[in-house]
Amino acid sequence: MSFRALVPRQLDEPACRSGIVLMAQAPSEGGVRRSGVHWVGADGRLRPGGGTFLDKYLRHLGYSVDPAAAGYVRPYTTNVLHCWTGPGPKAGRDRKPTREELENCRAWWFKELELVRPRVILLLGQQAAESFASLCGDSRPFKELLSSQGEIMPFGDPTVRRYVVPQPTAPYPGRSEIYGEVFGLVREVLKRE
């Protein structure tokens, strides 16, 4: 397997204080690995499909993953796996990470959460949600996690609430409705706290 050169991840300091962490499965082949910014392609533009879909809902909260969007706060973005897994068996999809790979990366994102101290963790997709839950001692499948929005997670003070949505690029049934409901719940949490 050959890998093309990578671009170092860019850290947006205000995002570290934004209150929201977006956590996906792993760095995508065509996004952060090429641009240094999650949801942005090598051309510096928000990636069509997942990036624009996610950004539409974030903007209702006053956030944006588009670095060119003036007047919006950038959320902190990370992954349960900090390296690209390589291509999966389905065209255009990444390989599912192994338990060992996830365990190796847990200390990284746990430290990120400790430093960023978010109020909300938004898990993007089945792989991210189930992997994160599993590493936190929760073995429920994705559909059960989808019905348990806003649970308090054990990351110290301040209280961190976990929300789960389908992967922005996945053709999940009712995806838009789920995003609308979850982002409404997140908006209420951010108003309160």
N, C-alpha and C positions, 0 to 999 in steps of 0.2 A: 504494500500500500504506500503510495507516495503522498506527501503532504506539501502543500504550497506554503510559502513564507507567511508568517502571521504578523499582524499589527498589534503592538501592546495595547492592552485595555486602557481607555482613558477614564480617569476618575473625576467626576464632577462633584466638587466639594459641597455645593448646596444640596445635592442629592443625598449626601450623607446625613443631612439634618431634616429631610423631607417628611419623615413619619411613615412612609410607605416603602416596603421592599417588595419588588416583583421577583419571584423566583421561578425559573423555568428548569427544564431538564439539563441542558448542557449548551455550551457555546455552539451556535449554528455554523455550518460550513460557509454560508454566504453572508453572514452578518458581522457580529462582533469580531470574529476571526479575521475579517477583511478590513473593517473600518475602525476597530477599537471601541465601538459604541454598540451596545445592545439595540437590536431592532433597526439598525442603520446599515445600509449596504456600502460596498467599497466606493461608490460614487458620492458618499456623504448624505444621501437622501434616505428618508424613512422608507423602509422596505414595503412594497405593496403587499396586500394580503394581510398577513398577521400583524405587521407593524401599524398599518393604517387602521385595521379593525380595533386593535387594542387602544390605540391613541384616541379614537373617537370616544371611548368610554372614559378614559383618563381625563380628557379635557372637561368633562362634566364635573370633575372634582377639582379642577384648576391645575392639573398635572399634564405633562406630555413627555413621551419618549423621543420626540423629534427635537434634536438640538437646535434646529433653526426656528422653533416656535417661540417667539418673544412673548413674555408675560406669563409663562407657565413654569411651574416648578417641575424639575425632573425627579422622578422617583429613583431610589437606589435600585439597581438591578444586579442580580446574581443568578447562580444556578446551583442545583444540588450536586451536579458534577462539574468540575472546573476544567475539564478537557473535553475535546470533541471525541465522541465514541467511534466515529467513522460511519460509513454508510450502512444502513440497515437492509434487510431483505426486500423491503418495498422501495421502489424507485422514489427518490426525493425525501426519504425518511432516514433518520439517524438510527443507529443500532441502540437497542435498549442497554443501559448500563448494567454491569454486574454488581452484585452485592459488595464484592471486594472493592470495586471502583468507588461505589457510594460511600463505603466506610472510610476509604482513604481521603475523601473530600469533606467529610462531615466536620472535621476540626476547622477547616477553612471557613465554611459558611457559618459555623457556630460562632467563630471569632468575629466574622463580619456583623452578625446580628448583635453580638455583645458590644461592638464599637458603635454601630449605627443606632441602636436602641429604637427600633421602629415601634409604632403603635399597631401597625397592620402588616401582615405578611400575606401577599396574594400569590397563591401557587397556581401556575399556569400549565394546566394539562395533567393528564392521568399519570404519566411517568414522574413528573415533579411532585405531584400531590401524594401518590402512594410511596414514593421513595422517601420524601421528607417525613411522612407519617410513620413509616416503618422505622426510620432511624430515631424517631422520638418514642418508640415503643407502641405504636398504634398500627394494628394490622388490618384495619378496615379497607375494603375496596373503594375505588373511586366514586361509585354511585352513592355509597354511604357517606363518604366525605363531602360530596356535593350537598347532601341534605343536613349537614352539621356545620353550617356557616357561623363564623364568629367565635369559635371555641378559643378559650384562653390557653396559651402555650407556655411551657415552663422555661422561659428565658429571663427570669429575674424581673427587675423593675426597670422601666415601666411595664405594665401589662401589655402583652402582645396578643392580638387576635388573629386567628388564621381564617382565611377565606380561600375558596377553591373554585376555579372556573376551568372550562375546557381549554385546550391549547388554542390560541387565536387562529392558527392555520387549519385546525381540524374541522372536518364537516360533521360536527357533533349535533344531534337532534336538539333543537331548542336553544342553540348556543347564544343567540342574540338575547333571548328572554332571560337566560341564566346570567349573562353579563349585566343586563339592565337591573335585575334584582340584586345581585351581589354588589355592584357599584353603588346602588342606592343604600345598602346596609353600610358600606364603607364610608359613604358621605356622612351618615348619621354618627358613626363612631368618631370621625375626624372633627365634626362640629362639637361633640361633647367633650372630647379630651384635649 
